Amino acid sequence: MASSGELWRDSYGSAYPQHGLGSNCKASGSTEAWEPLAKYEEKYQHPYWRKDGTVAQRFGGHRGIDYYCIYDFVKMLREDKEPWIDVYDAATWSSLIFCSRLSLDRKGTQVAMPDFTNGKWKDPNWRKDRMPV
């Protein structure tokens, strides 16, 4: 096991801080100690992982999360619901690279993010029919 400050690698080759978000978490109310994340897993684990976690990790990429993205997408299609990640999200996320590059080219100046929704996001009822996460 890696000592404090070192990295550990999961089976997919991703590196995580040993005493960071990877396998441990801060003890509640403590500034000194770290506790194993597994200690809290049973209480806070999402129902998806309880039901299909083993299958998801076996067949889905990114430690299983891709399985659930596809699962939710198919479910939304079958139930004729709006996807919770839509074209607006995709365009915004994709623009991060462009905006970051533009900021770098301008010596780190702030760059406004484009609003692909034309202000729809300001309406509290926009996306109300989306599946809950």
Long-range contacts (C-beta under 8 A, 24 or more apart in sequence): 10-63, 12-61, 12-62, 12-63, 72-131, 75-131, 76-131, 79-131, 81-129, 81-130, 81-131, 82-127, 82-129, 82-130, 83-130, 84-130, 84-131, 84-133, 86-127, 87-116, 88-116, 88-117, 88-120, 88-121, 91-116, 92-116
